Amino acid sequence: MATTANIHAPLGAATILHVVDGISHAFETVAEWNTSRKTRKALSKLSDAQLDDIGLAREDIAKI
């Protein structure tokens, strides 16, 4: 006869998992923001002609 066991995680494990997930998500969000910031900064240094060559207008930089 087979038995099934009710195995539960320790009481605080779920809370710790949520905290770690939150920290991980925050880190990813900051990393994405920083990449976008660097891209906007580099594009802002280009001339209008250079931006036109890559298919962008100066207004498009803010959308990145």
Residue frames as a rotation matrix with the C-alpha (Angstrom) as fourth column:
MET 1
0.580 0.814 0.000 0.00
0.814 -0.580 0.000 0.00
0.000 0.000 -1.000 0.00
ALA 2
-0.403 -0.723 0.561 1.41
0.713 -0.633 -0.302 3.37
0.573 0.278 0.771 -1.02
THR 3
0.346 0.466 -0.814 1.17
0.851 -0.521 0.064 6.37
-0.394 -0.715 -0.577 1.23
THR 4
0.207 -0.260 0.943 1.41
0.552 -0.765 -0.332 10.00
0.808 0.590 -0.015 0.36
ALA 5
-0.227 -0.374 -0.899 3.14
0.953 -0.275 -0.126 12.44
-0.200 -0.886 0.419 2.61
ASN 6
0.853 0.417 0.314 2.10
0.448 -0.894 -0.031 15.98
0.267 0.167 -0.949 3.16
ILE 7
-0.134 -0.956 -0.262 5.39
0.982 -0.163 0.095 17.82
-0.134 -0.244 0.960 2.88
HIS 8
0.887 0.430 0.168 5.25
0.439 -0.898 -0.018 21.50
0.143 0.089 -0.986 3.65
ALA 9
-0.038 -0.891 0.452 7.99
0.411 -0.426 -0.806 24.08
0.911 0.155 0.382 3.44
PRO 10
-0.515 -0.199 -0.834 9.07
0.855 -0.188 -0.483 25.68
-0.060 -0.962 0.267 6.68
LEU 11
0.349 0.839 -0.417 6.85
0.818 -0.490 -0.302 28.54
-0.457 -0.235 -0.858 7.74
GLY 12
0.370 -0.240 -0.898 9.18
-0.098 -0.971 0.219 31.38
-0.924 0.007 -0.382 6.65
ALA 13
-0.468 -0.652 0.597 10.41
0.496 0.365 0.788 29.79
-0.731 0.665 0.152 3.41
ALA 14
0.175 0.611 0.772 7.63
0.983 -0.145 -0.109 31.25
0.046 0.778 -0.626 1.26
THR 15
0.914 0.146 -0.379 8.23
0.228 -0.957 0.181 34.70
-0.336 -0.252 -0.908 2.71
ILE 16
0.036 -0.983 -0.181 11.95
-0.047 -0.183 0.982 34.46
-0.998 -0.026 -0.053 2.06
LEU 17
-0.374 -0.113 0.920 11.25
0.830 0.402 0.387 33.31
-0.414 0.909 -0.056 -1.50
HIS 18
0.628 0.683 0.373 9.02
0.774 -0.599 -0.208 36.33
0.082 0.419 -0.904 -2.10
VAL 19
0.744 -0.421 -0.519 11.64
-0.063 -0.817 0.573 38.69
-0.665 -0.393 -0.635 -0.67
VAL 20
-0.312 -0.909 0.275 14.40
0.202 0.220 0.954 37.19
-0.929 0.353 0.115 -2.83
ASP 21
-0.101 0.364 0.926 12.17
0.987 0.150 0.049 37.36
-0.121 0.919 -0.374 -5.91
GLY 22
0.876 0.466 -0.123 11.42
0.462 -0.885 -0.064 41.02
-0.138 -0.001 -0.990 -5.13
ILE 23
0.351 -0.841 -0.412 15.09
-0.184 -0.494 0.850 41.86
-0.918 -0.223 -0.328 -4.77
SER 24
-0.460 -0.511 0.726 15.90
0.553 0.475 0.684 40.01
-0.694 0.717 0.064 -8.00
HIS 25
0.308 0.671 0.675 13.13
0.951 -0.236 -0.200 41.84
0.025 0.703 -0.711 -9.86
ALA 26
0.887 -0.021 -0.461 14.33
0.103 -0.965 0.242 45.20
-0.450 -0.262 -0.854 -8.50
PHE 27
-0.092 -0.995 -0.036 17.90
-0.003 -0.036 0.999 44.44
-0.996 0.092 0.000 -9.63
GLU 28
-0.375 0.000 0.927 16.69
0.858 0.379 0.347 43.50
-0.351 0.925 -0.142 -13.14
THR 29
0.689 0.701 0.182 14.60
0.724 -0.652 -0.227 46.67
-0.041 0.288 -0.957 -13.34
VAL 30
0.651 -0.527 -0.547 17.56
-0.158 -0.798 0.582 48.85
-0.743 -0.292 -0.602 -12.37
ALA 31
-0.381 -0.826 0.417 19.82
0.270 0.332 0.904 47.05
-0.884 0.457 0.097 -14.86
GLU 32
-0.027 0.458 0.889 17.30
0.996 0.085 -0.013 47.60
-0.082 0.885 -0.458 -17.69
TRP 33
0.903 0.359 -0.236 16.91
0.366 -0.930 -0.013 51.26
-0.224 -0.075 -0.972 -16.74
ASN 34
0.276 -0.887 -0.371 20.68
-0.141 -0.419 0.897 51.74
-0.951 -0.195 -0.241 -16.72
THR 35
-0.459 -0.400 0.793 21.05
0.667 0.435 0.605 50.14
-0.587 0.807 0.067 -20.16
SER 36
0.402 0.696 0.595 18.34
0.910 -0.379 -0.172 52.42
0.106 0.610 -0.786 -21.55
ARG 37
0.837 -0.138 -0.529 19.98
0.104 -0.910 0.402 55.44
-0.537 -0.392 -0.747 -19.91
LYS 38
-0.185 -0.983 0.007 23.34
0.090 -0.009 0.996 54.62
-0.979 0.185 0.090 -21.51
THR 39
-0.310 0.145 0.939 21.69
0.920 0.293 0.259 54.12
-0.238 0.945 -0.224 -24.90
ARG 40
0.753 0.643 0.139 19.84
0.658 -0.740 -0.139 57.45
0.013 0.196 -0.980 -24.69
LYS 41
0.563 -0.617 -0.550 23.07
-0.049 -0.689 0.723 59.20
-0.825 -0.381 -0.418 -23.65
ALA 42
-0.470 -0.774 0.424 25.01
0.372 0.262 0.891 57.74
-0.801 0.576 0.165 -26.59
LEU 43
-0.064 0.527 0.848 22.24
0.998 0.017 0.064 58.56
0.019 0.850 -0.527 -29.08
SER 44
0.821 0.402 -0.406 21.99
0.458 -0.888 0.047 62.11
-0.342 -0.225 -0.912 -27.75
LYS 45
0.070 -0.901 -0.428 25.60
0.001 -0.429 0.903 62.70
-0.998 -0.064 -0.029 -28.75
LEU 46
-0.424 -0.194 0.885 24.88
0.811 0.354 0.466 61.86
-0.404 0.915 0.007 -32.41
SER 47
-0.869 0.138 -0.475 24.08
-0.301 -0.910 0.286 64.55
-0.393 0.392 0.832 -34.95
ASP 48
0.134 0.989 -0.062 20.67
-0.557 0.024 -0.830 64.74
-0.819 0.146 0.554 -36.62
ALA 49
0.223 -0.127 -0.967 22.22
-0.947 0.206 -0.246 63.39
0.230 0.970 -0.075 -39.83
GLN 50
-0.807 -0.565 -0.170 23.69
-0.493 0.805 -0.331 60.40
0.324 -0.183 -0.928 -38.00
LEU 51
-0.574 0.688 0.445 20.37
-0.256 0.365 -0.895 59.70
-0.778 -0.628 -0.033 -36.32
ASP 52
0.366 0.705 -0.607 18.66
-0.804 -0.089 -0.588 59.89
-0.469 0.704 0.534 -39.72
ASP 53
-0.290 -0.582 -0.760 21.16
-0.860 0.507 -0.060 57.35
0.420 0.636 -0.647 -41.07
ILE 54
-0.992 -0.091 -0.087 20.03
-0.041 0.890 -0.454 54.82
0.119 -0.447 -0.887 -38.45
GLY 55
-0.442 0.897 -0.023 16.36
0.363 0.202 0.910 55.65
0.820 0.393 -0.415 -38.92
LEU 56
-0.054 0.400 -0.915 15.79
0.994 -0.068 -0.088 57.70
-0.097 -0.914 -0.394 -35.78
ALA 57
0.227 0.130 0.965 14.70
0.224 -0.971 0.078 61.24
0.948 0.199 -0.249 -35.09
ARG 58
-0.727 -0.567 0.388 15.79
-0.189 -0.378 -0.906 63.22
0.660 -0.732 0.168 -32.05
GLU 59
-0.050 0.815 0.577 12.27
-0.961 -0.198 0.195 62.80
0.274 -0.545 0.793 -30.57
ASP 60
0.583 0.292 -0.758 12.65
-0.263 0.951 0.164 59.00
0.769 0.104 0.631 -30.70
ILE 61
-0.464 -0.871 -0.163 15.49
-0.081 0.225 -0.971 59.04
0.882 -0.438 -0.175 -28.19
ALA 62
-0.556 0.295 0.777 13.15
-0.824 -0.317 -0.470 59.78
0.108 -0.901 0.420 -25.27
LYS 63
0.507 0.852 -0.131 11.06
-0.842 0.522 0.137 56.70
0.185 0.040 0.982 -26.16
ILE 64
0.135 -0.560 -0.817 14.00
-0.175 0.798 -0.576 54.34
0.975 0.221 0.010 -25.69
